[in-house]
Amino acid sequence: MDQKISVKIAGRVFNLTATSPDAEQLYRLAAETVNKRFAAYTRNYPGKNVSDLMSMIALNETALRLGLQKDIDQIHEAENQLARDLENYLKDNGKQ
């Protein structure tokens, strides 16, 4: 169920299509997060133009996302290692 929605970011309205209620909620939360960052950056970097501020936000949010993805990858590797260790343990103890 596609739904047309509008979100406002840094005073500009963007029309989007949400493919589900969850997607709509994520778009709205993302817009709220960007607007909060934008307000903070506007206070911290007076005189910077909107494009510069949005670039800084994009860079910081992407770095955060990449860091989280790295953490997830490490967790998956640890999970796989634990599964291998358990399988080896069960094999070794099942032979005795």
N, C-alpha and C positions, 0 to 999 in steps of 0.2 A: 504494500500500500504506500505509494509515493505521496508525500505531502509537501506542498510548497510552504516554506517558512522564510522569515526575514530575521536577520540578526544585525545588530548595530555594533560596529567596531570603530573606535576612535571617531565617532560622530558620523560615520558613513554607513548606509544601509546596504546589506548584501542579501540578495535573494538566493536561496538554496533549495534543493530538493532532498528531503529526508526520506530514506527508503524504509524506515521503521520508526516506531516510537523511541526505541533505544538510540537510533541515529540522531533523531531530533534532540533528545536530551543531551547527547554528546556535543552536538553543534552548539547548543545553548550554553553548556558548561564551558566549552572551549572559548566562545565569544566572551563570556564573563571573565575567564582567566586572562585572556589577552587584554581586555579593557582594564583590569586591575593592574596588570604589568604596565600597560601604557600610562595609566595615571601615575604610578610610582616612578617610571622613567621620566615622565614629563616634569615631575617635581625634582628629581635628581639631576637631570640634564636640561636645564632651562635653555631655550634658544635653539635646541636641536629641532630639525624639521621632522614631520610625521614619518617620512620615508626612512630617515636615519633611526628613529625610535623603533619603527616596525622591524627594521633589519636587525637591530640589537635583540628585540624580543624573539624573532625567528631564530637567531643564532643561539640564544640561551635555551629556548625550548627544545631545539634540535639537539643540543649538547646534552640536555637532561634526558631526552628520549633515548639517545645513543648509550648513555650511561646505564639507563634502566635495561636496555636490550642486552648490554654486556652482562649485567647482573643476572638476567634471565638465562642467558646462554651458559653462564657458570653454574647456575643452579641445575640446569638440565644435564650438564656434564657430570656434576656430582651425583645426581639421581641415577644416571646411567652407570656410573662407577659403583654405586651402592648395589644396584641390581646385579652387576657382574660379580661383585664380591659375594653377595648372597647366593647366587647360583653356584659359584665355586665352592663356597662353604657347604652348601647342601650336597653337592656332588661328592666332596671329600668325606663328609660325615656319613653319607649314605652308603659308602663302600665298606665301612668298618663293621 
